[in-house]
Amino acid sequence: MNSLAVRWRVLILAAVVCLSCQRLAVAADESTLTKEQIKQFLSTAKVVSSKEAKKGITGTSRLTLSDGTITHDASFQAIDEHKAVMQLAKGTELNFVDSYKYNIAAYGLAELLGMDDIVPVYVERKWKGETGSLSWWLPVKMDEAERHKQGLTAPDADAWNNQMYKIRVFDQLVSDSDPNLTNVLIGENWQIWRIDFTRAFRLNKDVKEPKDLVRCDRQLLDKLKALDANAVTEKTAHYLSKDEVKAVMARRDKIVAQFQKMIAEKGENEVLY
C-alpha cells in the first residue's frame, strides 16, 4: 500500500473517531445538563420541527429544538383563557382561568421548595406569534392513567409512595382545579413527574383535599415552613397575581398546620420520612 493510501486511511479513521466522540459528547451533554442549561436551551434553541401532542385538550404542541449540538423535544402550551363564568362537566366555575402562565409559576414554586426534580423546567417562549410555556420533553414510559389501566405496581413501593406523598402536598398547595392521572408521568426507573398546571392557583384559601395529606418529606415540610410570600412574589412575577400569592400562602399555612397536628397525634416518625 502506497503512502498516499495510508494517509487517506488514517484521515478517514480520524474523522470516524471524531464523529463518534461528538455523538458521545452530545449524548453525555444532554443527560448531564443543569437546570439552568435546560432553561437556556429551551429559551434560545431553534425550533426545527413541530407536531400536535397526542394527549391534552389545551392545544399542546411537541416541538423539536436544536442549538447545533443538542437536539431535544419540548412541550409548548399557549392557552391563556379567562372567563367570568365557565360551565364545566363538574359544575360552574367563577373567575375561570386556564393559562400557560401557571406552568411557569408552578415550576418557580417547585424550585423554592426543592421539588424541581418532580416538576419539569418551564420557561416562557414565543413561537409562531404566540407566547406560551415551553418545557423539556420527558423520557416517559407511561402516565398514571395507563399504569392503572394495566394494573402495574412500582417495584419499590416505598420509593413510589414517597414521591406520591410529595406530589399530593404540591397539588394541595397549588390548588389545581383539574388534576388528572394523565398529568402524572412515569419514567423508565419509576421516577414520577407532575406536569400541566394550567388550571391551578385558584383563589380558595382552604386545602381542597385534606385527606390527601398523609405523610410528608422532612425537608419539604421545612421548606414549606420557611416559604416566604415575598420570595414567592418575586419568583412568580408576571405569572401570579397578589391574590393568587396570598391564596398559596394561606394554603401553605393550612398544610403545615395539618402536618403539625398529625405529628402531635401520631408521632413524627409516622408522619415524616
VEXROTI-364462 format. One record per residue: z, y, x of N, C-alpha, C in turn. Coordinates in steps of 0.05 Angstrom, whole numbers, padded with zeros to 5 digits, always signed. Last residue first. Layout:
BEGIN
ZYXZYXZYX;...
% end
This chain:
BEGIN
+01135+00229-00818+01125+00209-00798+01114+00223-00774;+01182+00238-00871+01166+00248-00849+01157+00225-00831;+01210+00207-00908+01191+00227-00918+01172+00236-00896;+01244+00172-00884+01230+00162-00908+01208+00181-00916;+01269+00203-00846+01251+00181-00837+01235+00169-00860;+01303+00238-00874+01279+00248-00860+01259+00226-00854;+01325+00221-00940+01328+00219-00911+01301+00225-00898;+01323+00229-00995+01316+00202-00984+01321+00198-00955;+01343+00281-01006+01349+00259-01024+01345+00231-01011;+01325+00314-00965+01354+00314-00972+01362+00290-00989;+01271+00303-00969+01285+00296-00944+01315+00295-00950;+01259+00326-01019+01256+00297-01015+01271+00287-00990;+01269+00380-01007+01285+00366-01027+01284+00336-01024;+01228+00388-00970+01256+00392-00962+01275+00378-00981;+01183+00380-01001+01189+00361-00980+01218+00364-00970;+01189+00424-01036+01189+00396-01047+01196+00377-01025;+01185+00467-01002+01210+00463-01017+01211+00435-01027;+01132+00462-00984+01154+00459-00965+01180+00453-00979;+01106+00471-01033+01102+00446-01019+01125+00441-00999;+01122+00523-01046+01129+00501-01064+01126+00474-01050;+01100+00553-01003+01129+00553-01008+01138+00529-01026;+01046+00543-01012+01059+00533-00987+01089+00532-00991;+01038+00571-01059+01037+00541-01060+01049+00529-01035;+01044+00622-01037+01062+00613-01059+01062+00583-01061;+01001+00623-01002+01028+00625-00991+01049+00616-01012;+00958+00620-01038+00961+00600-01017+00990+00600-01007;+00966+00668-01067+00969+00642-01080+00972+00619-01060;+00956+00706-01027+00983+00704-01039+00987+00678-01053;+00901+00695-01020+00920+00690-00997+00949+00688-01008;+00883+00712-01069+00879+00684-01061+00897+00677-01038;+00895+00766-01067+00908+00749-01087+00905+00720-01080;+00861+00783-01026+00890+00786-01023+00905+00767-01042;+00808+00734-01019+00819+00760-01028+00849+00760-01023;+00772+00704-00965+00793+00702-00986+00802+00730-00993;+00731+00722-00932+00727+00698-00947+00748+00694-00969;+00744+00766-00902+00717+00766-00915+00712+00741-00932;+00791+00729-00865+00780+00755-00872+00751+00752-00881;+00821+00686-00850+00803+00682-00873+00790+00709-00882;+00853+00703-00809+00836+00680-00804+00815+00677-00826;+00882+00746-00833+00864+00751-00810+00844+00728-00806;+00911+00718-00872+00893+00740-00879+00873+00745-00857;+00940+00683-00840+00921+00672-00860+00901+00694-00868;+00972+00720-00813+00954+00703-00798+00932+00691-00816;+01000+00742-00856+00983+00759-00840+00962+00743-00824;+01029+00698-00874+01009+00710-00891+00990+00728-00876;+01039+00641-00833+01045+00670-00837+01022+00682-00854;+01073+00581-00824+01048+00594-00833+01055+00623-00843;+01117+00551-00812+01111+00575-00794+01087+00591-00804;+01115+00510-00849+01138+00528-00849+01132+00554-00833;+01067+00486-00831+01069+00498-00858+01092+00518-00860;+01083+00467-00782+01062+00487-00783+01062+00501-00810;+01121+00429-00798+01130+00451-00781+01109+00474-00782;+01087+00394-00826+01109+00408-00840+01119+00432-00824;+01056+00377-00783+01043+00392-00805+01065+00407-00821;+01093+00348-00752+01081+00373-00741+01068+00390-00763;+01104+00306-00788+01125+00324-00779+01113+00351-00769;+01066+00292-00846+01067+00292-00817+01087+00313-00807;+01097+00268-00905+01084+00290-00890+01087+00285-00860;+01089+00236-00970+01100+00238-00943+01085+00260-00929;+01075+00255-01022+01091+00232-01019+01105+00232-00992;+01047+00291-01066+01062+00298-01041+01083+00276-01037;+01028+00278-01114+01012+00271-01091+01025+00277-01065;+01062+00301-01151+01065+00272-01146+01048+00262-01122;+01044+00353-01158+01067+00348-01141+01070+00318-01133;+00989+00380-01168+00996+00351-01169+01019+00345-01150;+00989+00436-01163+00977+00423-01186+00986+00394-01190;+01040+00481-01149+01026+00458-01139+01015+00442-01163;+01029+00549-01170+01044+00524-01171+01027+00502-01159;+00996+00592-01172+01017+00592-01151+01034+00568-01151;+00926+00599-01181+00952+00588-01190+00972+00586-01167;+00877+00615-01163+00899+00635-01162+00925+00624-01172;+00841+00570-01119+00847+00582-01145+00873+00599-01143;+00817+00545-01073+00830+00571-01072+00832+00585-01099;+00753+00512-01088+00782+00513-01080+00793+00541-01083;+00701+00499-01093+00716+00506-01117+00746+00506-01112;+00682+00487-01042+00670+00510-01056+00685+00518-01082;+00695+00451-01002+00717+00465-01015+00707+00488-01033;+00675+00401-00968+00666+00414-00992+00689+00426-01008;+00714+00346-00939+00693+00366-00939+00691+00379-00966;+00754+00311-00895+00754+00324-00922+00734+00347-00921;+00749+00249-00861+00744+00278-00862+00744+00287-00891;+00780+00196-00826+00774+00209-00851+00769+00239-00847;+00763+00139-00788+00773+00167-00788+00764+00179-00814;+00743+00089-00783+00761+00094-00806+00775+00121-00804;+00704+00087-00746+00731+00078-00737+00752+00084-00758;+00661+00109-00774+00660+00081-00764+00687+00070-00757;+00690+00151-00826+00674+00145-00803+00676+00116-00795;+00686+00176-00891+00699+00156-00874+00680+00149-00851;+00703+00232-00932+00684+00217-00917+00698+00199-00896;+00712+00258-00993+00728+00246-00972+00710+00226-00957;+00680+00273-01033+00687+00294-01013+00706+00284-00992;+00677+00233-01069+00654+00236-01051+00658+00258-01030;+00723+00238-01100+00722+00218-01079+00699+00221-01060;+00740+00307-01111+00729+00281-01119+00726+00263-01095;+00766+00367-01138+00768+00346-01117+00756+00320-01127;+00760+00419-01162+00740+00398-01165+00742+00378-01143;+00796+00458-01149+00794+00451-01178+00774+00428-01183;+00842+00457-01097+00814+00452-01104+00812+00443-01133;+00887+00482-01068+00883+00481-01097+00853+00479-01105;+00905+00484-01017+00881+00500-01023+00874+00499-01053;+00951+00451-01022+00953+00478-01011+00929+00495-01019;+00932+00403-01041+00951+00418-01058+00953+00447-01048;+00900+00388-00998+00888+00392-01024+00906+00408-01042;+00939+00381-00958+00919+00403-00955+00906+00409-00982;+00966+00336-00977+00980+00361-00973+00961+00385-00973;+00923+00300-00975+00936+00307-01001+00952+00332-00999;+00914+00297-00921+00893+00307-00938+00905+00315-00965;+00962+00272-00904+00955+00299-00894+00934+00312-00913;+00957+00223-00928+00980+00240-00935+00974+00269-00927;+00912+00202-00903+00910+00209-00931+00933+00227-00939;+00932+00191-00851+00910+00211-00855+00909+00221-00884;+00970+00153-00864+00978+00177-00851+00957+00199-00853;+00937+00112-00885+00956+00126-00902+00965+00152-00890;+00911+00095-00837+00896+00105-00860+00914+00122-00878;+00953+00078-00806+00937+00100-00796+00921+00112-00819;+00972+00035-00839+00989+00058-00833+00973+00082-00824;+00928-00001-00841+00937+00013-00866+00954+00037-00860;+00876-00015-00808+00902-00005-00801+00913+00012-00824;+00829-00028-00836+00843-00049-00820+00871-00041-00812;+00823-00006-00904+00823+00000-00875+00838-00022-00860;+00785-00043-00952+00811-00031-00943+00809-00027-00913;+00738-00043-01007+00745-00045-00978+00772-00033-00972;+00710-00044-01055+00736-00057-01053+00746-00061-01025;+00665-00017-01066+00662-00042-01051+00688-00057-01047;+00686+00027-01093+00666+00010-01106+00663-00017-01093;+00718+00050-01053+00730+00039-01078+00711+00020-01091;+00677+00066-01018+00698+00047-01009+00711+00034-01033;+00649+00103-01048+00636+00078-01040+00656+00057-01031;+00688+00143-01051+00678+00131-01076+00664+00104-01070;+00694+00158-00999+00716+00144-01012+00707+00131-01038;+00633+00142-00963+00653+00161-00974+00674+00145-00989;+00611+00115-00899+00613+00114-00929+00632+00137-00937;+00601+00129-00847+00591+00103-00857+00593+00100-00887;+00583+00188-00811+00597+00175-00834+00584+00148-00841;+00588+00234-00769+00580+00206-00767+00594+00188-00787;+00570+00297-00801+00589+00278-00790+00578+00250-00789;+00542+00358-00782+00538+00333-00797+00554+00311-00784;+00578+00418-00784+00569+00396-00767+00565+00371-00784;+00558+00468-00832+00578+00450-00820+00565+00427-00805;+00553+00532-00858+00539+00511-00843+00560+00494-00829;+00548+00571-00917+00564+00557-00897+00548+00535-00884;+00502+00627-00924+00518+00604-00933+00536+00594-00911;+00452+00670-00946+00476+00667-00930+00492+00644-00941;+00381+00667-00945+00406+00662-00959+00429+00659-00939;+00334+00670-00915+00342+00693-00931+00368+00690-00946;+00333+00621-00888+00313+00627-00908+00322+00650-00927;+00399+00628-00872+00376+00610-00870+00358+00615-00893;+00457+00650-00838+00435+00656-00855+00412+00637-00850;+00524+00627-00837+00498+00628-00825+00477+00635-00846;+00591+00614-00819+00573+00628-00837+00546+00631-00823;+00617+00548-00806+00611+00575-00798+00593+00588-00819;+00663+00495-00800+00645+00510-00818+00642+00538-00807;+00681+00433-00775+00676+00461-00769+00656+00472-00790;+00717+00389-00821+00697+00395-00801+00693+00425-00797;+00784+00369-00824+00764+00387-00837+00743+00394-00816;+00809+00339-00785+00803+00327-00811+00783+00343-00827;+00818+00369-00743+00807+00343-00737+00799+00328-00762;+00844+00413-00760+00815+00416-00756+00802+00391-00745;+00897+00419-00769+00883+00399-00784+00853+00400-00781;+00931+00459-00752+00926+00437-00734+00912+00413-00748;+00935+00502-00784+00954+00480-00789+00950+00456-00771;+00894+00535-00769+00922+00546-00767+00942+00523-00769;+00851+00502-00782+00856+00509-00754+00885+00519-00751;+00854+00504-00838+00858+00478-00824+00864+00483-00794;+00839+00557-00847+00867+00548-00853+00873+00522-00839;+00786+00553-00831+00804+00572-00817+00833+00564-00822;+00767+00516-00869+00767+00509-00840+00786+00527-00825;+00773+00547-00915+00787+00522-00912+00789+00513-00883;+00737+00589-00906+00765+00595-00908+00782+00569-00904;+00689+00560-00908+00697+00573-00883+00726+00580-00883;+00690+00544-00961+00688+00524-00940+00698+00535-00913;+00691+00591-00989+00716+00576-00988+00714+00553-00968;+00639+00609-00987+00660+00623-00971+00685+00607-00968;+00609+00583-01024+00608+00573-00996+00630+00585-00979;+00639+00578-01088+00629+00594-01066+00631+00580-01039;+00651+00588-01150+00641+00565-01135+00626+00578-01111;+00699+00610-01197+00685+00615-01172+00676+00589-01159;+00720+00636-01259+00709+00614-01244+00694+00623-01219;+00754+00662-01296+00750+00673-01268+00740+00650-01250;+00774+00604-01332+00771+00632-01330+00768+00641-01301;+00746+00545-01356+00760+00557-01333+00753+00587-01333;+00753+00496-01406+00744+00523-01399+00760+00533-01375;+00741+00426-01389+00750+00448-01406+00740+00475-01396;+00716+00386-01361+00745+00384-01364+00757+00406-01382;+00664+00404-01358+00670+00379-01372+00700+00376-01379;+00667+00476-01369+00664+00452-01353+00671+00427-01369;+00647+00540-01377+00652+00516-01392+00647+00492-01374;+00676+00598-01354+00658+00576-01347+00667+00551-01363;+00680+00668-01350+00687+00644-01366+00666+00622-01359;+00663+00700-01308+00688+00706-01322+00698+00682-01338;+00637+00672-01248+00635+00676-01277+00662+00681-01289;+00600+00667-01190+00624+00679-01202+00619+00683-01231;+00575+00630-01135+00574+00635-01164+00600+00645-01174;+00544+00615-01087+00564+00636-01089+00564+00647-01118;+00515+00567-01044+00525+00574-01070+00546+00596-01069;+00495+00548-00997+00493+00577-01001+00503+00585-01029;+00506+00502-00946+00512+00508-00974+00512+00538-00978;+00484+00454-00901+00482+00482-00909+00487+00485-00939;+00502+00413-00848+00501+00415-00877+00503+00445-00885;+00462+00389-00793+00484+00406-00804+00480+00408-00834;+00445+00349-00735+00442+00358-00763+00466+00373-00772;+00422+00365-00669+00441+00353-00687+00437+00364-00715;+00405+00365-00601+00394+00365-00628+00414+00351-00647;+00413+00400-00541+00425+00383-00561+00410+00387-00587;+00374+00432-00515+00388+00410-00501+00399+00390-00521;+00352+00465-00552+00336+00458-00529+00348+00436-00512;+00383+00468-00595+00386+00490-00576+00370+00485-00551;+00369+00451-00662+00366+00445-00634+00369+00470-00617;+00383+00421-00726+00384+00443-00708+00380+00434-00679;+00365+00404-00790+00365+00394-00762+00363+00418-00744;+00402+00407-00851+00385+00420-00831+00387+00405-00804;+00406+00391-00915+00411+00379-00889+00391+00391-00869;+00434+00430-00968+00411+00422-00952+00421+00411-00925;+00461+00431-01033+00466+00427-01005+00440+00419-00991;+00469+00448-01087+00444+00455-01072+00448+00453-01042;+00513+00426-01110+00514+00455-01102+00491+00463-01085;+00521+00374-01120+00508+00389-01141+00506+00419-01135;+00515+00313-01081+00525+00340-01086+00509+00355-01107;+00470+00277-01037+00492+00279-01056+00500+00308-01059;+00427+00283-01002+00425+00263-01024+00446+00267-01045;+00401+00348-00986+00421+00327-00983+00420+00309-01007;+00333+00364-00972+00356+00365-00990+00375+00342-00984;+00318+00384-00904+00313+00368-00928+00337+00370-00946;+00286+00412-00845+00306+00412-00866+00298+00393-00888;+00281+00432-00775+00271+00418-00799+00294+00419-00820;+00301+00467-00738+00274+00455-00733+00263+00440-00756;+00337+00523-00726+00332+00504-00747+00303+00493-00744;+00369+00535-00664+00345+00538-00680+00343+00516-00701;+00437+00556-00656+00415+00537-00652+00393+00540-00672;+00479+00591-00672+00456+00601-00657+00433+00582-00653;+00520+00567-00701+00514+00596-00705+00488+00604-00693;+00525+00516-00681+00518+00520-00709+00509+00548-00715;+00539+00528-00628+00515+00514-00633+00506+00519-00662;+00589+00553-00636+00567+00568-00623+00540+00555-00629;+00618+00511-00658+00614+00536-00673+00590+00552-00662;+00617+00476-00615+00604+00468-00640+00599+00493-00657;+00647+00505-00579+00619+00499-00572+00604+00491-00597;+00696+00504-00606+00683+00530-00601+00654+00526-00594;+00708+00449-00604+00704+00462-00630+00689+00489-00626;+00669+00419-00550+00694+00431-00562+00687+00443-00589;+00632+00359-00542+00633+00388-00548+00660+00396-00559;+00624+00307-00531+00647+00320-00519+00648+00350-00524;+00577+00289-00553+00602+00275-00561+00627+00289-00550;+00539+00321-00529+00542+00322-00558+00569+00310-00566;+00542+00307-00475+00549+00334-00483+00555+00335-00513;+00524+00254-00476+00552+00260-00468+00560+00287-00478;+00471+00262-00492+00489+00246-00508+00518+00251-00502;+00454+00295-00449+00453+00305-00476+00472+00289-00494;+00461+00259-00407+00476+00284-00407+00477+00296-00435;+00424+00219-00420+00453+00213-00418+00470+00238-00420;+00377+00249-00415+00385+00237-00441+00414+00231-00442;+00380+00262-00361+00380+00284-00381+00389+00273-00408;+00375+00212-00338+00400+00228-00334+00403+00250-00354;+00323+00200-00353+00346+00184-00363+00372+00198-00360;+00296+00239-00324+00295+00240-00354+00318+00223-00365;+00308+00222-00272+00315+00249-00281+00316+00250-00311;+00284+00172-00271+00313+00174-00267+00323+00201-00278;+00230+00187-00276+00243+00170-00297+00273+00172-00295;+00223+00217-00229+00220+00230-00256+00234+00214-00278;+00231+00178-00191+00249+00201-00192+00248+00215-00219;+00186+00146-00202+00213+00135-00204+00234+00157-00207;+00146+00182-00188+00148+00172-00216+00176+00161-00221;+00156+00189-00133+00157+00212-00151+00160+00203-00180;+00148+00137-00114+00174+00150-00111+00177+00173-00130;+00094+00130-00127+00114+00113-00139+00142+00125-00137;+00071+00169-00093+00069+00171-00123+00090+00154-00137;+00084+00149-00043+00095+00175-00051+00094+00178-00082;+00053+00102-00044+00082+00100-00042+00095+00126-00052;+00002+00124-00045+00011+00108-00067+00042+00106-00068;+00002+00148+00006-00001+00165-00019+00009+00150-00043;+00005+00106+00042+00028+00125+00040+00026+00142+00015;-00019+00044+00013-00020+00067+00030+00002+00087+00024;+00000-00024+00017+00000+00000+00000+00000+00025+00018;
% end
